[in-house]
Amino acid sequence: MISRRLRDYALLLRLDKPIGIWLLLWPTLWALWFASRGTPPPDLLAVFVLGTILMRSAGCVINDYADRNFDPHVERTKNRPIAAGRVSPREALVLFALLCLLALLVALRLDAAALWLSLPAVLLAASYPLAKRFHSLPQAHLGIAFSWGIPMAYAAVRGSVPWLEAGQLMAANLCWVIAYDTWYAMSDREDDLKVGVKSSAILFGRYDRLIIGLLQALALALLWSIGRLAARGPVYDLGLAAAAGFALYQQYLGRKRERGACFAAFLNNNGFGAAILIGLVCDCLLWSGHAAAAGAAAG
């Protein structure tokens, strides 16, 4: 009985589907490496990774609580723990509060500037599920929530936020989130129309794939611009080129707008985010190695 209950809690937190953790983690890691101009301090890296896991889990819980009357009517979500009656709404609220408290305890290891920035993150996570009831682009709300780790990372590393660089990185991530979550919404479009939930897939209509492509292109252009601000080199640009390859492959996957193919295109964005981080990390290591070699030669 206890093991079954724990299993339902794990499913509610989507620990069996870590794609959301990765999609939230990639831009946070980009920010940590950009802010550090190289490898970030290990303690900060641990704080942000753990905080990301906790806040993504909290977001899943509050999303399923808010959608408890919709999920039973959607094919993909009808067996989720709250929708299926295996976890009560009250249990979900208690679990959400506990996860937020744990995230706050983790964030207490940050300095004051980063800690204050963590408060809007909770509000954004809690309010996102309501966005789909009031406006046609809830993916933008999700994009802001998924971008909030960026200024926190800069504040934690540097003590303040250089908004020219951090703002561009947030804008790039916002474009990317709207793009990949539109693929996700395209896989649910028929069900969302049936139950009256709003989404970017419904708003964009037959221009969905075109707009996704434009958003991903804009995200990559902004990331290239940030690379110039941060004096990144050609290895970073290779990472951007690899990410562009993933974006093109997603267009191929979703060319017929089939439910399963659109969901596969959504999942493929894990590769998009990873390619950018790998290019950034390798570029930082390469140029730091060059700087160290130059310093040794000069000495």
Phi and psi in degrees as GROMACS dihedral restraints (atoms count N, CA, C in turn):
[ dihedral_restraints ]
;  ai    aj    ak    al  type     phi  dphi    fc
    3     4     5     6     1   -65.4    20    10
    4     5     6     7     1   -42.4    20    10
    6     7     8     9     1   -64.5    20    10
    7     8     9    10     1   -36.2    20    10
    9    10    11    12     1   -66.4    20    10
   10    11    12    13     1   -41.0    20    10
   12    13    14    15     1   -63.3    20    10
   13    14    15    16     1   -44.9    20    10
   15    16    17    18     1   -62.9    20    10
   16    17    18    19     1   -36.8    20    10
   18    19    20    21     1   -63.7    20    10
   19    20    21    22     1   -41.5    20    10
   21    22    23    24     1   -65.2    20    10
   22    23    24    25     1   -38.1    20    10
   24    25    26    27     1   -63.9    20    10
   25    26    27    28     1   -42.7    20    10
   27    28    29    30     1   -62.3    20    10
   28    29    30    31     1   -39.2    20    10
   30    31    32    33     1   -67.2    20    10
   31    32    33    34     1   -37.3    20    10
   33    34    35    36     1   -63.6    20    10
   34    35    36    37     1   -36.9    20    10
   36    37    38    39     1   -80.1    20    10
   37    38    39    40     1    -2.5    20    10
   39    40    41    42     1    57.7    20    10
   40    41    42    43     1    33.8    20    10
   42    43    44    45     1   -67.3    20    10
   43    44    45    46     1   -18.2    20    10
   45    46    47    48     1   -81.3    20    10
   46    47    48    49     1    -9.7    20    10
   48    49    50    51     1  -131.0    20    10
   49    50    51    52     1    78.8    20    10
   51    52    53    54     1   -74.3    20    10
   52    53    54    55     1     3.3    20    10
   54    55    56    57     1   -56.0    20    10
   55    56    57    58     1   -37.8    20    10
   57    58    59    60     1   -65.6    20    10
   58    59    60    61     1   -35.9    20    10
   60    61    62    63     1   -63.1    20    10
   61    62    63    64     1   -45.6    20    10
   63    64    65    66     1   -64.4    20    10
   64    65    66    67     1   -42.8    20    10
   66    67    68    69     1   -66.9    20    10
   67    68    69    70     1   -29.7    20    10
   69    70    71    72     1   -79.1    20    10
   70    71    72    73     1   -31.7    20    10
   72    73    74    75     1   -77.5    20    10
   73    74    75    76     1   -37.6    20    10
   75    76    77    78     1   -53.9    20    10
   76    77    78    79     1   -54.5    20    10
   78    79    80    81     1   -64.6    20    10
   79    80    81    82     1   -30.0    20    10
   81    82    83    84     1   -66.2    20    10
   82    83    84    85     1   -41.0    20    10
   84    85    86    87     1   -68.2    20    10
   85    86    87    88     1   -39.3    20    10
   87    88    89    90     1   -53.9    20    10
   88    89    90    91     1   -48.1    20    10
   90    91    92    93     1   -63.6    20    10
   91    92    93    94     1   -40.7    20    10
   93    94    95    96     1   -62.3    20    10
   94    95    96    97     1   -41.7    20    10
   96    97    98    99     1   -72.3    20    10
   97    98    99   100     1   -40.1    20    10
   99   100   101   102     1   -64.2    20    10
  100   101   102   103     1   -44.9    20    10
  102   103   104   105     1   -64.8    20    10
  103   104   105   106     1   -36.2    20    10
  105   106   107   108     1   -83.3    20    10
  106   107   108   109     1   -11.3    20    10
  108   109   110   111     1    53.9    20    10
  109   110   111   112     1    35.0    20    10
  111   112   113   114     1   154.7    20    10
  112   113   114   115     1  -152.4    20    10
  114   115   116   117     1   -71.2    20    10
  115   116   117   118     1   125.1    20    10
  117   118   119   120     1   -73.5    20    10
  118   119   120   121     1   161.5    20    10
  120   121   122   123     1   -57.8    20    10
  121   122   123   124     1   136.8    20    10
  123   124   125   126     1   -57.3    20    10
  124   125   126   127     1   -35.6    20    10
  126   127   128   129     1   -67.5    20    10
  127   128   129   130     1   -39.1    20    10
  129   130   131   132     1   -66.8    20    10
  130   131   132   133     1   -40.4    20    10
  132   133   134   135     1   -59.5    20    10
  133   134   135   136     1   -44.3    20    10
  135   136   137   138     1   -63.9    20    10
  136   137   138   139     1   -41.9    20    10
  138   139   140   141     1   -61.3    20    10
  139   140   141   142     1   -45.5    20    10
  141   142   143   144     1   -72.0    20    10
  142   143   144   145     1   -35.8    20    10
  144   145   146   147     1   -65.3    20    10
  145   146   147   148     1   -48.0    20    10
  147   148   149   150     1   -65.5    20    10
  148   149   150   151     1   -42.0    20    10
  150   151   152   153     1   -62.3    20    10
  151   152   153   154     1   -38.4    20    10
  153   154   155   156     1   -62.8    20    10
  154   155   156   157     1   -44.9    20    10
  156   157   158   159     1   -61.8    20    10
  157   158   159   160     1   -44.1    20    10
  159   160   161   162     1   -66.0    20    10
  160   161   162   163     1   -44.7    20    10
  162   163   164   165     1   -72.2    20    10
  163   164   165   166     1   -34.2    20    10
  165   166   167   168     1   -64.9    20    10
  166   167   168   169     1   -41.0    20    10
  168   169   170   171     1   -63.3    20    10
  169   170   171   172     1   -42.7    20    10
  171   172   173   174     1   -62.3    20    10
  172   173   174   175     1   -40.5    20    10
  174   175   176   177     1   -63.0    20    10
  175   176   177   178     1   -38.0    20    10
  177   178   179   180     1   -64.5    20    10
  178   179   180   181     1   -41.9    20    10
  180   181   182   183     1   -63.4    20    10
  181   182   183   184     1   -50.1    20    10
  183   184   185   186     1   -69.6    20    10
  184   185   186   187     1   -29.4    20    10
  186   187   188   189     1   -65.0    20    10
  187   188   189   190     1   -46.3    20    10
  189   190   191   192     1   -69.0    20    10
  190   191   192   193     1   -32.0    20    10
  192   193   194   195     1   -64.0    20    10
  193   194   195   196     1   -47.0    20    10
  195   196   197   198     1   -66.5    20    10
  196   197   198   199     1   -31.9    20    10
  198   199   200   201     1   -97.0    20    10
  199   200   201   202     1    15.5    20    10
  201   202   203   204     1   -61.3    20    10
  202   203   204   205     1   -23.8    20    10
  204   205   206   207     1   -93.2    20    10
  205   206   207   208     1   -11.8    20    10
  207   208   209   210     1   -97.8    20    10
  208   209   210   211     1   -40.8    20    10
  210   211   212   213     1   -56.2    20    10
  211   212   213   214     1   -35.8    20    10
  213   214   215   216     1   -62.8    20    10
  214   215   216   217     1   -16.7    20    10
  216   217   218   219     1  -100.6    20    10
  217   218   219   220     1     1.6    20    10
  219   220   221   222     1  -110.6    20    10
  220   221   222   223     1   128.9    20    10
  222   223   224   225     1   -55.6    20    10
  223   224   225   226     1   -44.8    20    10
  225   226   227   228     1   -73.2    20    10
  226   227   228   229     1   -21.4    20    10
  228   229   230   231     1  -116.3    20    10
  229   230   231   232     1    -0.9    20    10
  231   232   233   234     1   -66.3    20    10
  232   233   234   235     1   -19.6    20    10
  234   235   236   237     1  -101.3    20    10
  235   236   237   238     1    10.1    20    10
  237   238   239   240     1   -64.9    20    10
  238   239   240   241     1   151.9    20    10
  240   241   242   243     1   -53.6    20    10
  241   242   243   244     1   -42.5    20    10
  243   244   245   246     1   -73.7    20    10
  244   245   246   247     1   -45.5    20    10
  246   247   248   249     1   -59.5    20    10
  247   248   249   250     1   -35.9    20    10
  249   250   251   252     1   -87.2    20    10
  250   251   252   253     1    -1.8    20    10
  252   253   254   255     1    81.4    20    10
  253   254   255   256     1    12.8    20    10
  255   256   257   258     1   -85.7    20    10
  256   257   258   259     1   -21.7    20    10
  258   259   260   261     1  -127.9    20    10
  259   260   261   262     1   132.0    20    10
  261   262   263   264     1   -79.4    20    10
  262   263   264   265     1   154.8    20    10
  264   265   266   267     1   -56.8    20    10
  265   266   267   268     1   -37.3    20    10
  267   268   269   270     1   -64.2    20    10
  268   269   270   271     1   -43.1    20    10
  270   271   272   273     1   -59.1    20    10
  271   272   273   274     1   -39.8    20    10
  273   274   275   276     1   -63.8    20    10
  274   275   276   277     1   -42.4    20    10
  276   277   278   279     1   -65.1    20    10
  277   278   279   280     1   -40.4    20    10
  279   280   281   282     1   -63.4    20    10
  280   281   282   283     1   -43.2    20    10
  282   283   284   285     1   -64.5    20    10
  283   284   285   286     1   -40.7    20    10
  285   286   287   288     1   -60.5    20    10
  286   287   288   289     1   -46.2    20    10
  288   289   290   291     1   -62.3    20    10
  289   290   291   292     1   -40.5    20    10
  291   292   293   294     1   -64.8    20    10
  292   293   294   295     1   -43.0    20    10
  294   295   296   297     1   -64.6    20    10
  295   296   297   298     1   -40.6    20    10
  297   298   299   300     1   -64.9    20    10
  298   299   300   301     1   -38.6    20    10
  300   301   302   303     1   -64.6    20    10
  301   302   303   304     1   -43.3    20    10
  303   304   305   306     1   -62.8    20    10
  304   305   306   307     1   -40.7    20    10
  306   307   308   309     1   -63.1    20    10
  307   308   309   310     1   -39.3    20    10
  309   310   311   312     1   -64.3    20    10
  310   311   312   313     1   -41.9    20    10
  312   313   314   315     1   -61.4    20    10
  313   314   315   316     1   -38.4    20    10
  315   316   317   318     1   -66.4    20    10
  316   317   318   319     1   -42.0    20    10
  318   319   320   321     1   -67.9    20    10
  319   320   321   322     1   -19.9    20    10
  321   322   323   324     1   -62.4    20    10
  322   323   324   325     1   -15.6    20    10
  324   325   326   327     1   -78.4    20    10
  325   326   327   328     1    -9.1    20    10
  327   328   329   330     1   -86.8    20    10
  328   329   330   331     1   165.8    20    10
  330   331   332   333     1   -76.9    20    10
  331   332   333   334     1   174.4    20    10
  333   334   335   336     1   -60.7    20    10
  334   335   336   337     1   -40.9    20    10
  336   337   338   339     1   -61.2    20    10
  337   338   339   340     1   -46.0    20    10
  339   340   341   342     1   -70.5    20    10
  340   341   342   343     1   -35.7    20    10
  342   343   344   345     1   -64.6    20    10
  343   344   345   346     1   -42.9    20    10
  345   346   347   348     1   -63.7    20    10
  346   347   348   349     1   -35.1    20    10
  348   349   350   351     1   -69.5    20    10
  349   350   351   352     1   -17.7    20    10
  351   352   353   354     1   -73.7    20    10
  352   353   354   355     1   -22.2    20    10
  354   355   356   357     1   -64.8    20    10
  355   356   357   358     1   -45.9    20    10
  357   358   359   360     1   -60.9    20    10
  358   359   360   361     1   -25.6    20    10
  360   361   362   363     1   -60.7    20    10
  361   362   363   364     1   -39.4    20    10
  363   364   365   366     1   -66.8    20    10
  364   365   366   367     1   -43.3    20    10
  366   367   368   369     1   -63.4    20    10
  367   368   369   370     1   -40.7    20    10
  369   370   371   372     1   -65.9    20    10
  370   371   372   373     1   -42.1    20    10
  372   373   374   375     1   -63.7    20    10
  373   374   375   376     1   -39.3    20    10
  375   376   377   378     1   -74.5    20    10
  376   377   378   379     1   -31.0    20    10
  378   379   380   381     1   -91.6    20    10
  379   380   381   382     1   -17.2    20    10
  381   382   383   384     1   -55.0    20    10
  382   383   384   385     1   -45.3    20    10
  384   385   386   387     1   -59.3    20    10
  385   386   387   388     1   -23.2    20    10
  387   388   389   390     1   -81.8    20    10
  388   389   390   391     1   -20.7    20    10
  390   391   392   393     1   -60.3    20    10
  391   392   393   394     1   -38.3    20    10
  393   394   395   396     1   -67.3    20    10
  394   395   396   397     1   -10.1    20    10
  396   397   398   399     1   -92.3    20    10
  397   398   399   400     1   -18.2    20    10
  399   400   401   402     1  -115.7    20    10
  400   401   402   403     1   -24.0    20    10
  402   403   404   405     1  -144.9    20    10
  403   404   405   406     1   165.1    20    10
  405   406   407   408     1   -88.2    20    10
  406   407   408   409     1     2.8    20    10
  408   409   410   411     1  -131.1    20    10
  409   410   411   412     1    60.7    20    10
  411   412   413   414     1   -63.6    20    10
  412   413   414   415     1   -20.0    20    10
  414   415   416   417     1   -62.4    20    10
  415   416   417   418     1   -28.5    20    10
  417   418   419   420     1   -68.4    20    10
  418   419   420   421     1   -38.3    20    10
  420   421   422   423     1   -62.3    20    10
  421   422   423   424     1   -43.3    20    10
  423   424   425   426     1   -62.7    20    10
  424   425   426   427     1   -38.7    20    10
  426   427   428   429     1   -62.3    20    10
  427   428   429   430     1   -39.8    20    10
  429   430   431   432     1   -66.4    20    10
  430   431   432   433     1   -43.8    20    10
  432   433   434   435     1   -61.1    20    10
  433   434   435   436     1   -42.0    20    10
  435   436   437   438     1   -76.6    20    10
  436   437   438   439     1    -8.3    20    10
  438   439   440   441     1  -100.0    20    10
  439   440   441   442     1    -6.5    20    10
  441   442   443   444     1   -71.4    20    10
  442   443   444   445     1   -20.5    20    10
  444   445   446   447     1   -68.7    20    10
  445   446   447   448     1   -17.1    20    10
  447   448   449   450     1   -68.1    20    10
  448   449   450   451     1   -56.6    20    10
  450   451   452   453     1   -64.4    20    10
  451   452   453   454     1   -30.8    20    10
  453   454   455   456     1   -61.6    20    10
  454   455   456   457     1   -41.4    20    10
  456   457   458   459     1   -64.4    20    10
  457   458   459   460     1   -45.2    20    10
  459   460   461   462     1   -61.7    20    10
  460   461   462   463     1   -43.6    20    10
  462   463   464   465     1   -63.5    20    10
  463   464   465   466     1   -39.0    20    10
  465   466   467   468     1   -67.4    20    10
  466   467   468   469     1   -36.4    20    10
  468   469   470   471     1   -82.3    20    10
  469   470   471   472     1   -43.8    20    10
  471   472   473   474     1  -107.2    20    10
  472   473   474   475     1   -10.8    20    10
  474   475   476   477     1    86.3    20    10
  475   476   477   478     1    -9.2    20    10
  477   478   479   480     1  -155.5    20    10
  478   479   480   481     1   171.6    20    10
  480   481   482   483     1  -111.4    20    10
  481   482   483   484     1   116.4    20    10
  483   484   485   486     1   -78.5    20    10
  484   485   486   487     1    95.6    20    10
  486   487   488   489     1   -66.8    20    10
  487   488   489   490     1   -24.2    20    10
  489   490   491   492     1   -61.3    20    10
  490   491   492   493     1   -47.2    20    10
  492   493   494   495     1   -77.5    20    10
  493   494   495   496     1   -49.7    20    10
  495   496   497   498     1   -64.2    20    10
  496   497   498   499     1   -37.5    20    10
  498   499   500   501     1   -64.3    20    10
  499   500   501   502     1   -40.4    20    10
  501   502   503   504     1   -65.5    20    10
  502   503   504   505     1   -38.3    20    10
  504   505   506   507     1   -66.6    20    10
  505   506   507   508     1   -39.1    20    10
  507   508   509   510     1   -64.5    20    10
  508   509   510   511     1   -41.3    20    10
  510   511   512   513     1   -64.5    20    10
  511   512   513   514     1   -40.9    20    10
  513   514   515   516     1   -61.6    20    10
  514   515   516   517     1   -44.6    20    10
  516   517   518   519     1   -67.4    20    10
  517   518   519   520     1   -37.8    20    10
  519   520   521   522     1   -57.9    20    10
  520   521   522   523     1   -46.6    20    10
  522   523   524   525     1   -60.2    20    10
  523   524   525   526     1   -43.5    20    10
  525   526   527   528     1   -65.4    20    10
  526   527   528   529     1   -42.9    20    10
  528   529   530   531     1   -62.6    20    10
  529   530   531   532     1   -46.1    20    10
  531   532   533   534     1   -59.6    20    10
  532   533   534   535     1   -39.8    20    10
  534   535   536   537     1   -63.7    20    10
  535   536   537   538     1   -53.8    20    10
  537   538   539   540     1   -72.6    20    10
  538   539   540   541     1   -30.0    20    10
  540   541   542   543     1   -77.0    20    10
  541   542   543   544     1   -17.8    20    10
  543   544   545   546     1   -70.8    20    10
  544   545   546   547     1   -39.2    20    10
  546   547   548   549     1   -55.9    20    10
  547   548   549   550     1   -45.1    20    10
  549   550   551   552     1   -60.2    20    10
  550   551   552   553     1   -46.3    20    10
  552   553   554   555     1   -66.6    20    10
  553   554   555   556     1   -30.3    20    10
  555   556   557   558     1   -64.2    20    10
  556   557   558   559     1   -31.1    20    10
  558   559   560   561     1   -72.9    20    10
  559   560   561   562     1   -17.5    20    10
  561   562   563   564     1  -110.9    20    10
  562   563   564   565     1     5.8    20    10
  564   565   566   567     1   -56.7    20    10
  565   566   567   568     1   -46.2    20    10
  567   568   569   570     1   -62.8    20    10
  568   569   570   571     1   -42.4    20    10
  570   571   572   573     1   -67.6    20    10
  571   572   573   574     1   -39.2    20    10
  573   574   575   576     1   -64.6    20    10
  574   575   576   577     1   -40.1    20    10
  576   577   578   579     1   -62.6    20    10
  577   578   579   580     1   -36.9    20    10
  579   580   581   582     1   -66.4    20    10
  580   581   582   583     1   -42.3    20    10
  582   583   584   585     1   -95.2    20    10
  583   584   585   586     1    -5.5    20    10
  585   586   587   588     1    86.5    20    10
  586   587   588   589     1    23.6    20    10
  588   589   590   591     1   -90.9    20    10
  589   590   591   592     1   139.0    20    10
  591   592   593   594     1   -88.8    20    10
  592   593   594   595     1   152.8    20    10
  594   595   596   597     1  -162.3    20    10
  595   596   597   598     1   163.3    20    10
  597   598   599   600     1   -65.6    20    10
  598   599   600   601     1   -31.3    20    10
  600   601   602   603     1   -63.0    20    10
  601   602   603   604     1   -38.2    20    10
  603   604   605   606     1   -72.3    20    10
  604   605   606   607     1   -43.0    20    10
  606   607   608   609     1   -63.2    20    10
  607   608   609   610     1   -44.4    20    10
  609   610   611   612     1   -75.4    20    10
  610   611   612   613     1   -26.7    20    10
  612   613   614   615     1    57.9    20    10
  613   614   615   616     1  -132.3    20    10
  615   616   617   618     1   -72.6    20    10
  616   617   618   619     1    -7.3    20    10
  618   619   620   621     1   -95.2    20    10
  619   620   621   622     1    12.8    20    10
  621   622   623   624     1   -57.7    20    10
  622   623   624   625     1   -50.5    20    10
  624   625   626   627     1   -66.2    20    10
  625   626   627   628     1   -38.4    20    10
  627   628   629   630     1   -61.7    20    10
  628   629   630   631     1   -46.3    20    10
  630   631   632   633     1   -67.8    20    10
  631   632   633   634     1   -38.8    20    10
  633   634   635   636     1   -57.7    20    10
  634   635   636   637     1   -46.9    20    10
  636   637   638   639     1   -61.2    20    10
  637   638   639   640     1   -42.6    20    10
  639   640   641   642     1   -65.6    20    10
  640   641   642   643     1   -40.4    20    10
  642   643   644   645     1   -64.9    20    10
  643   644   645   646     1   -42.1    20    10
  645   646   647   648     1   -67.4    20    10
  646   647   648   649     1   -36.3    20    10
  648   649   650   651     1   -64.8    20    10
  649   650   651   652     1   -41.3    20    10
  651   652   653   654     1   -65.0    20    10
  652   653   654   655     1   -40.7    20    10
  654   655   656   657     1   -59.6    20    10
  655   656   657   658     1   -44.7    20    10
  657   658   659   660     1   -67.0    20    10
  658   659   660   661     1   -37.3    20    10
  660   661   662   663     1   -64.0    20    10
  661   662   663   664     1   -41.6    20    10
  663   664   665   666     1   -66.1    20    10
  664   665   666   667     1   -39.8    20    10
  666   667   668   669     1   -64.9    20    10
  667   668   669   670     1   -36.8    20    10
  669   670   671   672     1   -63.8    20    10
  670   671   672   673     1   -43.2    20    10
  672   673   674   675     1   -61.9    20    10
  673   674   675   676     1   -40.9    20    10
  675   676   677   678     1   -63.5    20    10
  676   677   678   679     1   -38.1    20    10
  678   679   680   681     1   -59.5    20    10
  679   680   681   682     1   -36.5    20    10
  681   682   683   684     1   -70.1    20    10
  682   683   684   685     1   -41.0    20    10
  684   685   686   687     1   -60.9    20    10
  685   686   687   688     1   -38.4    20    10
  687   688   689   690     1   -91.1    20    10
  688   689   690   691     1     7.5    20    10
  690   691   692   693     1    57.5    20    10
  691   692   693   694     1    40.4    20    10
  693   694   695   696     1   -81.7    20    10
  694   695   696   697     1   158.2    20    10
  696   697   698   699     1  -106.3    20    10
  697   698   699   700     1  -164.2    20    10
  699   700   701   702     1   -67.0    20    10
  700   701   702   703     1   -26.1    20    10
  702   703   704   705     1   -66.5    20    10
  703   704   705   706     1   -38.7    20    10
  705   706   707   708     1   -60.9    20    10
  706   707   708   709     1   -42.6    20    10
  708   709   710   711     1   -63.8    20    10
  709   710   711   712     1   -33.5    20    10
  711   712   713   714     1   -63.6    20    10
  712   713   714   715     1   -36.7    20    10
  714   715   716   717     1   -62.6    20    10
  715   716   717   718     1   -40.5    20    10
  717   718   719   720     1   -64.2    20    10
  718   719   720   721     1   -39.3    20    10
  720   721   722   723     1   -64.1    20    10
  721   722   723   724     1   -40.2    20    10
  723   724   725   726     1   -63.8    20    10
  724   725   726   727     1   -40.5    20    10
  726   727   728   729     1   -62.2    20    10
  727   728   729   730     1   -38.9    20    10
  729   730   731   732     1   -62.0    20    10
  730   731   732   733     1   -35.5    20    10
  732   733   734   735     1   -63.5    20    10
  733   734   735   736     1   -40.9    20    10
  735   736   737   738     1   -62.2    20    10
  736   737   738   739     1   -41.2    20    10
  738   739   740   741     1   -61.9    20    10
  739   740   741   742     1   -41.7    20    10
  741   742   743   744     1   -65.5    20    10
  742   743   744   745     1   -39.4    20    10
  744   745   746   747     1   -64.1    20    10
  745   746   747   748     1   -35.5    20    10
  747   748   749   750     1   -63.1    20    10
  748   749   750   751     1   -38.0    20    10
  750   751   752   753     1   -63.1    20    10
  751   752   753   754     1   -37.2    20    10
  753   754   755   756     1   -65.8    20    10
  754   755   756   757     1   -45.0    20    10
  756   757   758   759     1   -59.3    20    10
  757   758   759   760     1   -43.6    20    10
  759   760   761   762     1   -93.5    20    10
  760   761   762   763     1    16.5    20    10
  762   763   764   765     1   -61.2    20    10
  763   764   765   766     1   -28.8    20    10
  765   766   767   768     1  -103.3    20    10
  766   767   768   769     1     1.4    20    10
  768   769   770   771     1    58.9    20    10
  769   770   771   772     1    30.4    20    10
  771   772   773   774     1   -74.9    20    10
  772   773   774   775     1   146.5    20    10
  774   775   776   777     1   -54.2    20    10
  775   776   777   778     1   -53.3    20    10
  777   778   779   780     1   -64.9    20    10
  778   779   780   781     1   -37.5    20    10
  780   781   782   783     1   -68.6    20    10
  781   782   783   784     1   -38.5    20    10
  783   784   785   786     1   -65.7    20    10
  784   785   786   787     1   -38.2    20    10
  786   787   788   789     1   -68.3    20    10
  787   788   789   790     1   -37.3    20    10
  789   790   791   792     1   -63.9    20    10
  790   791   792   793     1   -37.9    20    10
  792   793   794   795     1   -64.4    20    10
  793   794   795   796     1   -38.9    20    10
  795   796   797   798     1   -59.4    20    10
  796   797   798   799     1   -49.4    20    10
  798   799   800   801     1   -62.0    20    10
  799   800   801   802     1   -32.1    20    10
  801   802   803   804     1   -63.9    20    10
  802   803   804   805     1   -16.6    20    10
  804   805   806   807     1   -67.9    20    10
  805   806   807   808     1   -14.7    20    10
  807   808   809   810     1   -60.3    20    10
  808   809   810   811     1   -39.3    20    10
  810   811   812   813     1   -67.6    20    10
  811   812   813   814     1   -37.1    20    10
  813   814   815   816     1   -58.4    20    10
  814   815   816   817     1   -50.7    20    10
  816   817   818   819     1   -66.6    20    10
  817   818   819   820     1   -40.2    20    10
  819   820   821   822     1   -65.9    20    10
  820   821   822   823     1   -38.8    20    10
  822   823   824   825     1   -60.5    20    10
  823   824   825   826     1   -40.8    20    10
  825   826   827   828     1   -65.9    20    10
  826   827   828   829     1   -44.3    20    10
  828   829   830   831     1   -65.6    20    10
  829   830   831   832     1   -42.8    20    10
  831   832   833   834     1   -61.2    20    10
  832   833   834   835     1   -44.2    20    10
  834   835   836   837     1   -61.8    20    10
  835   836   837   838     1   -41.5    20    10
  837   838   839   840     1   -65.8    20    10
  838   839   840   841     1   -47.2    20    10
  840   841   842   843     1   -63.4    20    10
  841   842   843   844     1   -46.9    20    10
  843   844   845   846     1   -63.9    20    10
  844   845   846   847     1   -38.4    20    10
  846   847   848   849     1   -64.4    20    10
  847   848   849   850     1   -43.3    20    10
  849   850   851   852     1   -61.9    20    10
  850   851   852   853     1   -44.0    20    10
  852   853   854   855     1   -64.9    20    10
  853   854   855   856     1   -41.2    20    10
  855   856   857   858     1   -64.1    20    10
  856   857   858   859     1   -48.4    20    10
  858   859   860   861     1   -73.5    20    10
  859   860   861   862     1   -31.7    20    10
  861   862   863   864     1   -67.2    20    10
  862   863   864   865     1   -35.0    20    10
  864   865   866   867     1   -65.0    20    10
  865   866   867   868     1   -40.8    20    10
  867   868   869   870     1   -63.5    20    10
  868   869   870   871     1   -41.8    20    10
  870   871   872   873     1   -64.6    20    10
  871   872   873   874     1   -40.0    20    10
  873   874   875   876     1   -66.2    20    10
  874   875   876   877     1   -40.2    20    10
  876   877   878   879     1   -66.1    20    10
  877   878   879   880     1   -39.6    20    10
  879   880   881   882     1   -65.4    20    10
  880   881   882   883     1   -39.7    20    10
  882   883   884   885     1   -65.1    20    10
  883   884   885   886     1   -40.7    20    10
  885   886   887   888     1   -66.3    20    10
  886   887   888   889     1   -39.0    20    10
  888   889   890   891     1   -65.7    20    10
  889   890   891   892     1   -39.9    20    10
  891   892   893   894     1   -67.7    20    10
  892   893   894   895     1   -34.4    20    10
